[in-house]
């Protein structure tokens, strides 16, 4: 087309009169001037938006490609819902907050790309019911990503990280950047750092922004770290006001932070108890799953490993899986829920399940909550089993089907693993430690990175049994709930829970053993 002649009688021209690729400003969107959109196949949005457009079949039945050139502060759940032709979505500016299942019921959707900085995402799935979806890419600086496995997306090949992710709720799906990676990409990511600073500063002027900022502050220790690392100090005053930025420990590596912790001996004792195998709930679990046969008739350590393997093989891990509030937390109920609901439990539920089957077989067990010094949205929970043969607690992690030994093949417990990390002594991980049979675990990542962070503060139940916390994790049933006790370094604390600074007190042998 070279020339269009307009007659004097023409009063207006529709926005898609001469084509189906449309560029529209955020100001026009704010004024409600979208016009007729049914024929659009490509849409480019210029300027910033508080909330992403709602893209649905009714308004955008033919839309294939959508690009946001400006910033989008919030992408709500269902922002892209039921779009029959939509194939790609790209965010080129800053994205403040992405809700769970923002993309759902889009049969042709293949890729979602975040090319600029991302401040935070909500937990759980990014997508649901998108059968052709292949990837979600993070190309810039991402503060924290809580996304887990997507629902009913059989072609999904994974989350692709080309930039830097500071905090990941599930590192098996979305890896966090190491300190070395952050430094290597410093210059390329400086514009994103500046945008992130400006976003937080402007957010503090609004009530909603303050809530987002406080939420991130409460769960993140790496934002002030990265700002210092990149020497982008515009936000320093804001973080000091929130009590985060001034702590010099934020500049230490995970392992160096662990090495700095100190314990002391205390004349203290906690009345730890362990349900006997004659407990009625344990009998039900043992009989239903034929645990005697699963454990086998070998030596004690082989029986423990068999039970660990049984839980790992039958329960899929999903670190972003929500807690269930309608069932008791015993092995039978959780196993049944896993068969009928979206498959996958988080590490806490898996560790509770393993502790129960060990107790059912007469092996004292606890599930152990492993926490970092600075909450970053991620911690881990493993199980420990008391070995009569070794006279100590040993590490068994159902999430990764993992246990740890020294260089001579002797199984170790968490206190020993921690001390060996601190003193740089050898640690050996079993050969087949894995995540959902998709990612093989290594000493470097699983122990020296992931668990070095999460062995700073440890906690467990005083009373160990089936249904240790009641049916709702966050609000335990009083008649079922048991108090927690924590092992903390000298000078630290963990809320108002009972605590000790003495590893010997925390890892005391079961009474009578």
C-alpha positions as CSV (number, residue, x, y, z in Angstrom):
1,X,0.0,0.0,0.0
2,X,1.5,3.3,-1.1
3,X,-1.3,5.9,-0.7
4,X,-4.6,6.3,1.0
5,X,-6.9,9.1,0.0
6,X,-9.4,10.2,2.7
7,X,-12.6,12.0,1.7
8,X,-13.7,15.1,3.6
9,X,-16.7,13.1,4.9
10,X,-14.4,10.8,7.0
11,X,-14.7,11.8,10.7
12,X,-12.7,9.0,12.4
13,X,-10.5,6.0,11.6
14,X,-10.7,2.8,13.7
15,X,-7.5,1.8,15.5
16,X,-7.2,-1.4,13.4
17,X,-8.5,0.0,10.2
18,X,-5.3,-0.6,8.2
19,X,-3.8,-3.6,10.0
20,X,-4.0,-6.0,12.9
21,X,-0.7,-5.1,14.6
22,X,-1.6,-2.3,17.1
23,X,0.5,-0.1,19.3
24,X,-1.4,1.7,22.1
25,X,-0.4,3.9,25.0
26,X,-1.0,3.2,28.6
27,X,-2.7,6.6,28.8
28,X,-5.3,5.6,26.3
29,X,-5.8,2.4,28.2
30,X,-6.3,4.3,31.4
31,X,-8.9,6.5,29.6
32,X,-10.7,3.4,28.3
33,X,-9.9,4.1,24.7
34,X,-9.1,0.5,23.5
35,X,-11.8,0.6,20.9
36,X,-12.7,-2.5,18.9
37,X,-10.1,-5.2,19.6
38,X,-11.7,-8.3,18.1
39,X,-9.5,-8.3,14.9
40,X,-6.1,-7.6,16.6
41,X,-3.4,-10.2,16.2
42,X,-0.5,-8.3,17.7
43,X,-0.6,-5.7,20.5
44,X,2.2,-3.5,21.8
45,X,1.5,-1.4,24.9
46,X,3.7,1.7,25.4
47,X,4.0,3.4,28.8
48,X,3.5,2.1,32.3
49,X,0.5,0.3,33.8
50,X,-0.5,-0.2,37.4
51,X,-2.3,-3.5,36.5
52,X,-1.8,-5.6,33.4
53,X,-4.6,-5.7,30.8
54,X,-7.1,-8.4,31.1
55,X,-6.7,-10.5,27.9
56,X,-9.6,-12.8,27.3
57,X,-11.5,-14.5,24.5
58,X,-14.3,-12.1,24.4
59,X,-12.2,-9.0,23.8
60,X,-9.1,-10.5,22.1
61,X,-10.2,-13.6,20.2
62,X,-7.4,-13.4,17.6
63,X,-4.5,-12.0,19.6
64,X,-1.3,-14.0,19.1
65,X,1.4,-11.7,20.5
66,X,1.4,-9.2,23.3
67,X,4.4,-6.9,24.3
68,X,4.5,-4.5,27.2
69,X,7.2,-1.9,26.5
70,X,6.7,-0.1,29.8
71,X,6.5,-1.2,33.4
72,X,3.7,-3.3,34.8
73,X,3.3,-3.1,38.5
74,X,0.9,-6.0,39.0
75,X,0.0,-9.0,36.9
76,X,-3.1,-10.4,38.5
77,X,-4.3,-14.0,38.7
78,X,-6.2,-14.7,35.4
79,X,-4.8,-11.7,33.6
80,X,-4.5,-14.0,30.6
81,X,-7.4,-16.4,30.8
82,X,-9.0,-18.3,27.9
83,X,-7.2,-16.6,25.1
84,X,-7.7,-19.0,22.1
85,X,-4.9,-17.7,19.9
86,X,-2.3,-16.2,22.2
87,X,1.2,-17.6,21.6
88,X,3.7,-15.2,23.2
89,X,3.8,-12.6,25.9
90,X,6.8,-10.4,26.6
91,X,7.4,-7.9,29.4
92,X,10.2,-5.5,28.4
93,X,10.0,-3.2,31.4
94,X,9.9,-3.8,35.1
95,X,7.3,-6.1,36.5
96,X,6.5,-5.5,40.2
97,X,4.4,-8.5,41.2
98,X,3.1,-11.6,39.4
99,X,0.2,-13.5,40.9
100,X,-0.2,-17.2,40.7
101,X,-1.8,-18.7,37.6
102,X,-1.7,-15.4,35.7
103,X,-1.7,-17.4,32.5
104,X,-4.4,-20.1,32.3
105,X,-6.7,-21.8,29.8
106,X,-4.6,-20.6,26.8
107,X,-4.4,-23.5,24.4
108,X,-1.8,-21.9,22.0
109,X,0.4,-20.1,24.6
110,X,4.1,-21.2,24.2
111,X,6.4,-18.6,25.9
112,X,6.3,-15.9,28.5
113,X,9.4,-13.7,28.7
114,X,10.4,-11.3,31.4
115,X,13.1,-9.2,29.7
116,X,13.4,-6.6,32.4
117,X,13.6,-6.7,36.2
118,X,11.0,-8.7,38.3
119,X,10.4,-7.7,41.9
120,X,8.5,-10.7,43.2
121,X,6.0,-13.4,42.2
122,X,3.3,-15.2,44.2
123,X,3.8,-18.8,45.2
124,X,2.7,-21.8,43.3
125,X,2.1,-22.1,39.5
126,X,2.7,-19.4,36.9
127,X,0.5,-21.3,34.4
128,X,-2.5,-23.6,34.4
129,X,-4.1,-25.6,31.5
130,X,-1.8,-24.3,28.8
131,X,-1.1,-27.5,26.9
132,X,1.5,-26.1,24.4
133,X,3.4,-23.9,26.9
134,X,7.1,-24.5,26.7
135,X,9.0,-22.0,28.9
136,X,9.0,-19.0,31.1
137,X,12.2,-16.9,30.7
138,X,13.7,-14.5,33.2
139,X,16.3,-12.4,31.3
140,X,16.9,-9.6,33.8
141,X,17.4,-9.1,37.5
142,X,14.8,-11.0,39.4
143,X,14.5,-10.3,43.2
144,X,12.6,-13.4,44.1
145,X,10.6,-16.1,42.3
146,X,8.2,-18.3,44.2
147,X,6.8,-20.1,41.2
148,X,6.5,-23.9,41.4
149,X,5.4,-26.5,38.9
150,X,2.8,-25.5,36.4
151,X,-0.6,-27.3,36.3
152,X,-1.6,-29.3,33.2
153,X,1.2,-28.0,31.0
154,X,2.6,-31.2,29.5
155,X,4.9,-29.6,27.0
156,X,6.5,-27.2,29.6
157,X,10.3,-27.5,29.4
158,X,11.1,-25.4,32.3
159,X,11.9,-21.9,33.6
160,X,14.9,-20.4,31.8
161,X,17.2,-18.0,33.6
162,X,19.4,-15.8,31.4
163,X,19.8,-13.0,34.0
164,X,20.1,-13.3,37.8
165,X,17.6,-14.7,40.2
166,X,18.4,-13.6,43.8
167,X,15.8,-15.7,45.7
168,X,14.2,-18.8,44.4
169,X,11.6,-20.8,46.4
170,X,12.4,-23.9,44.5
171,X,16.0,-24.0,43.2
172,X,15.5,-27.2,41.4
173,X,13.1,-25.4,39.1
174,X,14.6,-21.9,39.1
175,X,18.3,-21.7,40.2
176,X,19.6,-18.9,42.3
177,X,22.6,-17.0,41.1
178,X,25.9,-17.5,43.0
179,X,27.8,-14.5,44.2
180,X,30.3,-15.0,41.3
181,X,27.5,-14.9,38.7
182,X,26.1,-11.7,40.2
183,X,29.5,-10.1,39.9
184,X,30.1,-11.4,36.4
185,X,26.8,-9.9,35.2
186,X,27.2,-6.7,37.2
187,X,27.5,-4.2,34.3
188,X,24.7,-5.7,32.3
189,X,22.3,-5.7,35.2
190,X,23.0,-2.2,36.6
191,X,20.1,-0.6,34.7
192,X,17.8,-3.2,36.3
193,X,19.2,-2.4,39.7
194,X,18.4,1.3,39.2
195,X,14.9,0.4,38.1
196,X,14.4,-1.8,41.1
197,X,15.6,0.9,43.4
198,X,13.2,3.4,41.8
199,X,10.3,1.0,42.0
200,X,10.8,0.3,45.7
201,X,11.2,4.0,46.4
202,X,8.0,5.0,44.5
203,X,6.2,2.1,46.1
204,X,6.9,3.4,49.6
205,X,4.7,6.3,48.7
206,X,1.5,4.1,48.5
207,X,-0.1,1.8,51.0
208,X,-0.1,-1.1,48.6
209,X,3.5,-0.5,47.8
210,X,4.5,-0.4,51.5
211,X,2.8,-3.8,52.0
212,X,4.8,-5.3,49.1
213,X,8.0,-3.8,50.3
214,X,7.5,-5.0,53.9
215,X,6.6,-8.5,52.7
216,X,9.8,-8.7,50.7
217,X,11.9,-7.2,53.5
218,X,10.6,-9.8,55.9
219,X,11.6,-12.7,53.6
220,X,14.7,-11.5,51.9
221,X,18.3,-10.9,52.9
222,X,19.9,-10.5,49.4
223,X,18.4,-7.3,48.1
224,X,20.5,-5.0,50.3
225,X,23.4,-7.4,49.6
226,X,23.1,-7.1,45.8
227,X,22.6,-3.3,46.1
228,X,25.9,-3.1,48.0
229,X,27.6,-5.5,45.7
230,X,26.6,-3.4,42.7
231,X,27.2,-0.2,44.7
232,X,23.8,1.1,44.0
233,X,23.1,2.8,47.3
234,X,20.1,5.0,46.5
235,X,18.0,2.8,48.6
236,X,20.3,2.5,51.6
237,X,18.3,4.9,53.8
238,X,15.0,3.1,53.2
239,X,16.6,-0.3,54.1
240,X,18.2,1.2,57.2
241,X,14.8,2.4,58.4
242,X,13.6,-1.2,58.0
243,X,16.4,-2.5,60.0
244,X,17.9,-4.7,57.2
245,X,20.6,-2.8,55.4
246,X,23.0,-2.1,58.2
247,X,23.8,-5.8,59.1
248,X,27.3,-6.5,57.8
249,X,26.5,-10.3,57.9
250,X,24.4,-9.7,54.8
251,X,27.7,-9.4,52.9
252,X,28.9,-12.9,53.9
253,X,28.6,-16.0,51.8
254,X,26.2,-18.7,53.0
255,X,29.1,-20.9,54.2
256,X,31.0,-18.0,55.8
257,X,27.9,-17.1,57.7
258,X,27.6,-20.6,58.9
259,X,31.3,-20.6,60.0
260,X,30.7,-17.5,62.1
261,X,28.0,-19.1,64.2
262,X,29.0,-20.2,67.7
263,X,27.4,-22.6,70.2
264,X,27.8,-23.1,74.0
265,X,27.1,-25.8,76.5
266,X,24.0,-25.5,78.7
267,X,22.7,-27.3,81.7
268,X,19.3,-27.8,80.1
269,X,17.1,-30.6,79.1
270,X,14.0,-31.0,77.0
271,X,11.5,-33.9,77.4
272,X,11.6,-35.2,73.9
273,X,9.3,-38.1,73.4
274,X,8.8,-40.6,70.5
275,X,5.5,-42.6,69.9
276,X,6.1,-46.3,70.3
277,X,5.2,-48.7,67.4
278,X,2.3,-49.8,69.5
279,X,0.6,-46.4,69.0
280,X,-2.8,-47.0,67.3
281,X,-2.2,-44.5,64.5
282,X,1.2,-46.0,63.8
283,X,-0.3,-49.5,63.7
284,X,-2.8,-48.4,61.1
285,X,0.0,-47.0,58.9
286,X,2.3,-50.0,59.4
287,X,-0.5,-52.5,58.5
288,X,-2.0,-50.6,55.5
289,X,1.3,-50.1,53.8
290,X,3.0,-53.3,54.9
291,X,5.9,-51.4,56.2
292,X,7.6,-54.5,57.7
293,X,8.0,-55.8,54.2
294,X,9.2,-52.5,52.8
295,X,11.7,-52.0,55.6
296,X,13.0,-55.5,55.0
297,X,14.8,-57.9,57.4
298,X,18.3,-56.5,56.8
299,X,20.4,-54.5,59.3
300,X,19.1,-51.3,60.9
301,X,20.7,-48.8,58.4
302,X,19.3,-50.7,55.4
303,X,15.8,-50.7,56.9
304,X,16.1,-46.9,57.4
305,X,17.3,-46.4,53.8
306,X,14.4,-48.6,52.5
307,X,11.8,-46.5,54.3
308,X,13.4,-43.3,53.1
309,X,13.3,-44.6,49.5
310,X,9.7,-45.7,49.9
311,X,8.5,-42.2,50.8
312,X,10.7,-40.5,48.1
313,X,9.4,-42.9,45.4
314,X,5.7,-42.5,46.3
315,X,5.5,-38.8,47.0
316,X,6.4,-36.2,44.5
317,X,8.0,-33.0,45.8
318,X,6.6,-29.6,45.0
319,X,8.1,-26.9,47.1
320,X,5.3,-24.5,46.2
321,X,2.5,-26.9,47.1
322,X,0.0,-25.2,49.5
323,X,-0.7,-26.7,52.9
324,X,-3.9,-28.7,53.1
325,X,-6.4,-27.6,55.7
326,X,-9.0,-30.3,55.6
327,X,-7.2,-33.4,56.6
328,X,-5.1,-34.7,59.5
329,X,-1.4,-34.8,59.0
330,X,-0.8,-38.5,59.2
331,X,0.8,-40.6,56.5
332,X,-2.4,-42.3,55.4
333,X,-4.4,-39.1,55.0
334,X,-1.5,-37.3,53.2
335,X,-0.9,-40.3,50.9
336,X,-4.5,-40.4,49.9
337,X,-4.6,-36.7,49.3
338,X,-1.6,-37.0,47.1
339,X,-3.5,-39.5,44.9
340,X,-6.7,-37.4,44.5
341,X,-5.4,-33.8,44.5
342,X,-2.7,-32.0,42.5
343,X,0.3,-34.3,43.0
344,X,3.2,-33.0,45.1
345,X,3.9,-32.0,48.7
346,X,6.4,-29.6,50.1
347,X,9.5,-30.8,52.1
348,X,7.8,-30.3,55.5
349,X,4.9,-32.7,54.7
350,X,7.3,-35.3,53.2
351,X,9.6,-35.1,56.3
352,X,6.5,-35.6,58.5
353,X,5.5,-38.6,56.5
354,X,9.0,-40.2,56.7
355,X,9.2,-39.6,60.5
356,X,5.9,-41.4,60.9
357,X,6.9,-44.6,58.9
358,X,10.2,-44.7,60.8
359,X,8.3,-44.5,64.2
360,X,5.9,-47.1,63.0
361,X,8.9,-49.5,62.5
362,X,10.2,-48.7,66.0
363,X,12.9,-46.3,64.9
364,X,12.9,-43.0,66.9
365,X,12.6,-40.1,64.4
366,X,12.0,-36.4,64.1
367,X,11.4,-34.0,61.3
368,X,14.0,-31.3,61.4
369,X,13.3,-27.7,60.3
370,X,16.4,-26.1,58.8
371,X,16.4,-22.4,58.5
372,X,18.8,-19.6,57.4
373,X,19.9,-16.7,59.5
374,X,18.2,-14.2,57.2
375,X,14.8,-15.4,56.0
376,X,14.8,-15.4,52.2
377,X,11.5,-17.2,51.4
378,X,13.2,-20.6,51.5
379,X,14.1,-23.1,54.1
380,X,14.2,-26.9,54.1
381,X,12.9,-29.8,56.3
382,X,14.6,-33.2,56.5
383,X,14.1,-36.2,58.8
384,X,16.5,-37.6,61.3
385,X,16.5,-41.2,62.5
386,X,18.1,-42.5,65.6
387,X,20.6,-45.3,64.8
388,X,21.1,-47.7,67.7
389,X,24.0,-49.2,65.9
390,X,25.8,-45.9,65.5
391,X,24.5,-44.3,68.7
392,X,23.5,-41.1,67.0
393,X,21.0,-39.3,64.8
394,X,21.5,-39.7,61.1
395,X,20.4,-37.5,58.1
396,X,17.6,-38.8,55.8
397,X,16.0,-36.4,53.4
398,X,12.9,-37.7,51.6
399,X,12.7,-34.7,49.2
400,X,16.0,-35.8,47.6
401,X,16.3,-39.5,48.7
402,X,19.5,-38.3,50.3
403,X,21.8,-39.3,53.1
404,X,25.3,-38.1,53.9
405,X,28.5,-40.0,55.0
406,X,32.1,-39.3,55.8
407,X,35.0,-40.4,53.7
408,X,34.8,-43.8,55.3
409,X,31.1,-44.4,54.4
410,X,29.8,-43.8,58.0
411,X,26.4,-42.1,57.9
412,X,26.3,-38.6,59.5
413,X,23.8,-36.5,61.3
414,X,23.0,-32.8,60.8
415,X,25.4,-31.6,63.6
416,X,28.2,-33.6,62.0
417,X,27.4,-32.3,58.5
418,X,27.4,-28.8,59.8
419,X,30.8,-29.2,61.5
420,X,32.3,-30.7,58.5
421,X,31.1,-27.9,56.3
422,X,32.7,-25.4,58.7
423,X,36.0,-27.2,58.9
424,X,36.1,-28.1,55.1
425,X,36.3,-31.8,55.9
426,X,35.0,-34.4,53.3
427,X,31.3,-35.0,52.8
428,X,29.9,-37.8,50.6
429,X,26.3,-37.8,49.2
430,X,24.7,-41.0,48.2
431,X,25.0,-41.6,44.4
432,X,21.3,-41.5,43.6
433,X,20.3,-38.4,45.6
434,X,17.9,-36.7,43.2
435,X,14.9,-34.3,42.9
436,X,11.8,-36.1,41.5
437,X,14.2,-38.2,39.3
438,X,14.8,-35.0,37.2
439,X,17.8,-33.3,38.9
440,X,20.8,-35.2,40.4
441,X,22.0,-33.7,43.6
442,X,25.7,-32.9,44.3
443,X,27.8,-32.1,47.4
444,X,28.6,-28.7,45.9
445,X,25.0,-27.6,45.4
446,X,23.0,-29.6,47.9
447,X,25.3,-29.4,50.9
448,X,27.8,-26.5,50.3
449,X,25.2,-24.1,48.9
450,X,21.7,-25.1,49.8
451,X,22.1,-26.7,53.2
452,X,25.0,-24.4,54.2
453,X,22.4,-21.7,54.2
454,X,19.7,-23.8,55.9
455,X,21.7,-25.3,58.8
456,X,22.1,-22.0,60.6
457,X,19.0,-22.6,62.9
458,X,17.4,-26.0,63.4
459,X,14.1,-26.8,65.0
460,X,12.0,-29.9,65.8
461,X,8.9,-31.1,67.7
462,X,9.4,-32.0,71.4
463,X,6.6,-34.7,71.0
464,X,7.2,-36.9,67.9
465,X,4.2,-38.9,66.6
466,X,1.7,-39.3,63.8
467,X,-0.3,-36.0,63.4
468,X,2.3,-33.9,65.1
469,X,0.9,-30.6,64.2
470,X,-2.8,-31.1,63.6
471,X,-4.7,-30.7,60.3
472,X,-3.6,-27.0,59.6
473,X,0.1,-26.2,59.7
474,X,-0.2,-22.5,60.3
475,X,-2.9,-22.8,63.0
476,X,-2.3,-26.1,64.8
477,X,-5.2,-27.8,66.6
478,X,-4.4,-27.2,70.3
479,X,-5.2,-30.8,71.3
480,X,-2.8,-32.1,68.7
481,X,-0.1,-29.5,68.5
482,X,3.2,-30.0,70.2
483,X,5.7,-27.3,71.1
484,X,8.8,-26.8,69.0
485,X,12.3,-26.4,70.3
486,X,15.2,-24.7,68.4
487,X,18.9,-24.9,68.2
488,X,20.3,-21.4,67.7
489,X,23.8,-19.9,67.7
490,X,24.8,-17.7,70.6
491,X,23.3,-14.3,70.2
492,X,20.5,-15.4,67.8
493,X,16.9,-16.3,68.5
494,X,13.9,-17.8,66.8
495,X,10.7,-16.1,67.9
496,X,9.4,-17.1,71.3
497,X,10.0,-20.8,71.0
498,X,12.0,-22.7,73.6
499,X,15.6,-22.8,72.4
500,X,19.1,-24.0,73.3
501,X,22.6,-23.1,72.1
502,X,23.9,-26.5,73.0
503,X,23.9,-29.2,70.1
504,X,24.2,-32.0,72.7
505,X,20.9,-30.8,74.4
506,X,19.1,-30.5,71.0
507,X,20.4,-33.8,69.6
508,X,20.0,-35.8,72.9
509,X,19.6,-39.5,72.6
510,X,16.1,-40.8,73.1
511,X,15.4,-41.8,76.7
512,X,16.3,-45.4,77.4
513,X,18.5,-45.7,74.3
